[in-house]
Amino acid sequence: MATILLVYESSEGQTAKVASFVASELRDRDHRVDVERASDLPSTLDVERYDGVLIGASVHAGEHQTPVRRFVTANRDTLSSAPSGFFSVSLSAASEDEQSREAAAEIAEDFLADVEWEPDQVALVPGALKYSKYGFFKRLLLREIARRESGDTDTSQDYEYTDWDSVAEFADDFARLVEEATPMAPDSGDAASSE
Ligand SMILES: Cc1cc2nc3c(=O)[nH]c(=O)nc-3n(C[C@H](O)[C@H](O)[C@H](O)COP(=O)(O)O)c2cc1C
């Protein structure tokens, strides 16, 4: 069993949902997972004690959240010495237009270059449109963005584009990476037979 830290930030809840899905996939593989919100980290958090670290953030106006940026910058050395992964949740990643999907990749690449972090795994995760949660102006803005990205402009309902099978694959790949990097505790049966 490995111990994994998952730090995320989420403005309207979709990245939080992805984070808890990833955590449950990892727990299904018998790993211990601590999920923490970047803007509400416990002061006692010791990042160095984890066998692997995953970080998730969503895109708003072309940027990932500042608390995630701060967390990565403050823990860059630790993140580079253990298996690490990043997932970026956005509407552009949901687009059928290749240029928009490339834009999503560019935003994630720019973020990683800015914070000088090279995670072992990166996923661009299609997010959600939650018209019911937006105020008047945000709803208008998102309808405009949606016109370009997804085409779903009926603001009387919400839309979720996240491909949960792909997210499960990302979690599985990360679990494998951590398992390969983490020395297994000696099997008690072996220990008994060697005596
Ligand atoms: C005010 C606002 C601005 C946004 N700007 C972008 C953007 O620049 N590019 C993009 O791809 N998605 C953008 N989105 C879409 C979000 O990335 C998407 O809704 C995502 O699911 C949000 O995740 P969260 O709920 O975890 O914050 C924006 C959403 C809002 C509400």
The ligand as an SDF file (V2000), in Angstrom:
LIG
                    3D

 31 33  0  0  0  0  0  0  0  0999 V2000
  -15.8510   32.5130  -15.0360 C   0  0  0  0  0  0  0  0  0  0  0  0
  -15.3710   31.2770  -15.7740 C   0  0  0  0  0  0  0  0  0  0  0  0
  -14.3060   31.3770  -16.6640 C   0  0  0  0  0  0  0  0  0  0  0  0
  -13.8750   30.2560  -17.3760 C   0  0  0  0  0  0  0  0  0  0  0  0
  -12.8280   30.3780  -18.2400 N   0  0  0  0  0  0  0  0  0  0  0  0
  -12.4280   29.3010  -18.9510 C   0  0  0  0  0  0  0  0  0  0  0  0
  -11.3450   29.4100  -19.8660 C   0  0  0  0  0  0  0  0  0  0  0  0
  -10.7040   30.4450  -20.0240 O   0  0  0  0  0  0  0  0  0  0  0  0
  -11.0100   28.3100  -20.5900 N   0  0  0  0  0  0  0  0  0  0  0  0
  -11.6720   27.1140  -20.4330 C   0  0  0  0  0  0  0  0  0  0  0  0
  -11.3460   26.1600  -21.1300 O   0  0  0  0  0  0  0  0  0  0  0  0
  -12.6840   26.9670  -19.5570 N   0  0  0  0  0  0  0  0  0  0  0  0
  -13.0720   28.0370  -18.8110 C   0  0  0  0  0  0  0  0  0  0  0  0
  -14.0960   27.9020  -17.9180 N   0  0  0  0  0  0  0  0  0  0  0  0
  -14.7460   26.5860  -17.7510 C   0  0  0  0  0  0  0  0  0  0  0  0
  -14.2400   25.8360  -16.5100 C   0  0  0  0  0  0  0  0  0  0  0  0
  -12.8820   25.4800  -16.6590 O   0  0  0  0  0  0  0  0  0  0  0  0
  -15.0920   24.5660  -16.3500 C   0  0  0  0  0  0  0  0  0  0  0  0
  -16.4140   24.9740  -16.0630 O   0  0  0  0  0  0  0  0  0  0  0  0
  -14.5910   23.6400  -15.2600 C   0  0  0  0  0  0  0  0  0  0  0  0
  -15.4330   22.5010  -15.2090 O   0  0  0  0  0  0  0  0  0  0  0  0
  -14.5670   24.3400  -13.9120 C   0  0  0  0  0  0  0  0  0  0  0  0
  -14.0800   23.4480  -12.9480 O   0  0  0  0  0  0  0  0  0  0  0  0
  -14.3490   23.7140  -11.3750 P   0  0  0  0  0  0  0  0  0  0  0  0
  -15.8190   23.5580  -11.1920 O   0  0  0  0  0  0  0  0  0  0  0  0
  -13.5960   22.6720  -10.6770 O   0  0  0  0  0  0  0  0  0  0  0  0
  -13.8400   25.0840  -11.1030 O   0  0  0  0  0  0  0  0  0  0  0  0
  -14.5320   29.0030  -17.1830 C   0  0  0  0  0  0  0  0  0  0  0  0
  -15.5730   28.8970  -16.2770 C   0  0  0  0  0  0  0  0  0  0  0  0
  -16.0020   30.0190  -15.5610 C   0  0  0  0  0  0  0  0  0  0  0  0
  -17.1380   29.8750  -14.5950 C   0  0  0  0  0  0  0  0  0  0  0  0
  1  2  1  0
  2  3  1  0
  2 30  2  0
  3  4  2  0
  4  5  1  0
  4 28  1  0
  5  6  2  0
  6  7  1  0
  6 13  1  0
  7  8  2  0
  7  9  1  0
  9 10  1  0
 10 11  2  0
 10 12  1  0
 12 13  2  0
 13 14  1  0
 14 15  1  0
 14 28  1  0
 15 16  1  0
 16 17  1  0
 16 18  1  0
 18 19  1  0
 18 20  1  0
 20 21  1  0
 20 22  1  0
 22 23  1  0
 23 24  1  0
 24 25  2  0
 24 26  1  0
 24 27  1  0
 28 29  2  0
 29 30  1  0
 30 31  1  0
M  END
$$$$
